């Protein structure tokens, strides 16, 4: 039987949908010093699907709390990250311990630039879409090719990091 409940008030809310030994955690808002990794870590499941789709910011205190959360739940659980925005991808790429050996990224957002319309476009990608560290070809609604708006080697580094565990 599935159950659903929420943690947090103010800048961050975490919706939890639990069924058996699995839980989906949907983070919404800002991960900062008000995020309690220990409190959320009191939940005990074997597998977590963590949805970052609505995370708008993570600051240094939020990173510290995230690391505490990962330590609290331990390495025996399975973590799958989905809908990771650039703010989360950047932390995976630069903070040791943010992407642990028991975690994998399934989907993430990547920045592209639409030269014809002079605008940034964010596309949801699967890790499998990135081949040999190269951004997949994406097109706008007019069929014009979009330009990847970043340094591929840096932005996609998290894929190599998770593959080397």
Residue, then its C-alpha position, 0 to 999 in steps of 0.5 A: x500500500x502506498x503512502x504519501x506525506x511531506x517534510x519541510x516548510x518555507x523554502x524547501x518542501x520534500x514530498x515523499x511517496x512510499x511503497x514497500x521498500x521504495x520511496x520517491x522524494x520530490x524536492x521543491x525549492x531551495x536546499x540550504x541551511x534549513x534543510x535537515x538531512x538528519x530528519x529526512x534520513x530517519x526514513x528507512x527505505x532500500x531504494x530512493x528515487x530522488x526528483x530534483x526537478x523543482x530545486x531552484x538553488x543549493x548553497x554551501x550550507x545545503x551541500x553540507x546538509x545533503x552530505x549529512x543526509x547521504x551519510x545518515x541513510x548509508x551506502x547500502x541503499x540505492x539512490x536514483x536521481x532524476x530531473x537534475x537541474x544545472x544547479x545539482x549537476x554543477x555540485x555533482x561535478x565539483x563536490x566530492x561526496x555529492x554523487x556517492x557510489x550507491x547513486x546514479x543519475x537517470x535524467x538531467x537538464x542540459x542548457x542549449x542556446x537557440x541562435x535563431x530565437x536568441x534564447x536559452x533552452x533547457x532540455x531534459x536528457x537521459x544519461x544514455x543520450x550523451x555518447x563519448x562526452x558529446x551533447x546530443x543534437x537537439x532542435x528547436x520547434x522550427x527544426x533549427x539545430x540548438x547549440x550546447x551552451x556549456x563546456x561538454x567535458x565539464x558539464x557531463x563529468x558527472x557521467x564519468x564520475x558515476x561510471x568510475x565507482 
